[in-house]
Amino acid sequence: MNEPIPLPGLSTGRDYAGASFSPIYTTTVTLSGGEAGHGRASGRARSADGALDISLRMPAELGGDGSGTNPEQLFAAGFAACYHGALSLVARQAALDPTGISLETTVAFGRDPRDGGYVLHVDLVVKWPGVSPDVANPLLEEADALCPYAKMAWRGTPTTITFAP
């Protein structure tokens, strides 16, 4: 018999320490190697703890060999995982079972018409069998307000870029 995985003690009502950013978890991923002549990430991405260690390659749709994952896939997975966690939390708080929730996240990479650079577009489809839209929609809004990836998509995220010779 499988034992349930204990959930962390996080909540929407706790874990707030005041007016400044208070990190709960931090991770570092290093990207190195690969060919950058095409302007797309390639090489190896490895987390400091070694749990993530993957090869990045340009997708076949952009002329690559498609033999590895790409930043858009990683972003889609991260966004889906984060939103799923937020929605599961608000579902449990509403005394609903979140185990049937699944998300299909599509990330499109393309040209930004405002400046000619690049931009991402995210489409997130939530499937929750047995739950009506009238019940789900307010919870989707709560999850959207809670999920840091959704906040980043709507508002941006504080970012520092530093050169370290």
Secondary structure, DSSP 8 states (H G I E B T S, - for coil): --------S--SSS---SSS---S----EEEE-S--TTSS--EEEEETTSS-EEEE---GGGTS---SB-HHHHHHHHHHHHHHHHHHHHHHHTT--GGG-EEEEEEEEEE-TTTSSEEEEEEEEEE-TT--HHHHHHHHHHHHHH-HHHHHHHH----------
